[in-house]
């Protein structure tokens, strides 16, 4: 829900975490605790950042695919020649 200033209000930390995990709130979005004047980026909060699952390939799927195809091709070549 938005308040009179147009800011999104989240009732609980669990709701905030869910919104972050579903990427409704991004790492660059600034958030603050109720009663605080200090804004911080969501991605700078260790407890939120650690909640997000890390991708296995870390954005380098193509590199892993090239390695796998190369290894498979070399093994196939070796087996066919011996």
N, C-alpha and C positions, 0 to 999 in steps of 0.2 A: 504494500500500500504506500502511496505517496503522501507526504505531509504537506502543509501549507507552503513550504519552500520548494516543493517539487522533488524533494529527496525521497528515495525509496527507503521505507522503514521495514526492517525485518524483526520479527518478534523474538526469536531465539537464535542461539548460536547454531543449533542443529539445522534450522531453516537456512541460515547464511551458508553453512557448509554444503547443504543440498543444492542451493542456487549456484554455488561456486563449482561444485562437481558437475553440474549439468551445463556449465559454461554460460549461464545467464549473467553471472558476475565474472569478469575477466581479471587477469593479473594486473592490468593497468587501472582498473576501477578503484577509486579511493573510498575507503570506508572508515568509520569511526565508531567507537563504543558510545553507548548512551551516556550523556553527561560529560563527555570529553570534547575538547575543542581541537584535538589533534587528529588529522586525517592521515591515513597510511594506505599505501597501495595493497590491494588484496594479495598480490603475489609476494609481498614482503612479509606477510604473516606466516611464520614457520608452521604453525598448526594447520593452516589452510593448505599451504604449499605441500606439506607432507601427506595430506589427505588425498591429493590427486594422484592417481596411479601413473607411474612412469611407463611410457611405451617401451616395449622390449627392444626395438631397434633404434630408438631415440632419433627418429626422423631420417634414418639412413637405410631404409628398406631396399633401395635400388642397389646399394653397395653390397649388402648381404646376398641379394639375388645373384649378382654377378659372381661373387665368390662361390656360391653353391653350384651354379651352372658350370663354372670352370672346374671345380673339384669333380663334379659328376662326369664331365667330358673327359678329364684326364683318367679317371678310374675306368671308364668305358673303353677308352683307347688302350689302356694297359691290359685289360682283360681280353680284348679282342686280338691283341698281338702276342699273347702268351698262352 
